[in-house]
Amino acid sequence: MDKKEIRKKAKIIQPAVRIGKSGLTTGVLEEIKNQLKLHNLIKVKLLKSLVDSIDKKAFIAEIANSTNSELILSVGNTFVLWNRKNYK
């Protein structure tokens, strides 16, 4: 499956994880990993309380790196991660 098809799928899914002002805690990171194992493609929403205090690109890159996933799409405060390893 190519990235174009994956982006189409990504647009219709709802955010599986929301990250608030507490930021990237171990609990949030574990939940992202669990969701990636279950769904392979997840949408994550950053709440405004967090976005105002971080470098969004670096934050998203850190999450993708920590979860061994690939960033597929980033629009506004929402981004989509893909777990290529478990993709069926």
C-alpha positions, 0 to 999 in steps of 0.5 A: 500500500502506498502513502497516497492510499494511507493518507486517504484512510487517515483523513476519515479516522477519528483521533485515538489519542489526545495530548493535553497540557501534561505533554508526553508522559509515559502513560500517553506514550504507552497509549500511543504504542498500544493504539498503533499495535491495535490499529496500525494507523492512528490520529493524534490530536494536540490540545491547544493548551499544549501547542502554545508551549512546544515546538510542534514539529520537534514534538511530533518527531519525538513521538514518531521516533519513540514509537518506531512509527512513521509520520504520514500526515500533519495538519494543524494540531492533528497528526497521523502515525503509521506502524509499518511493521505491523501493517497487514 
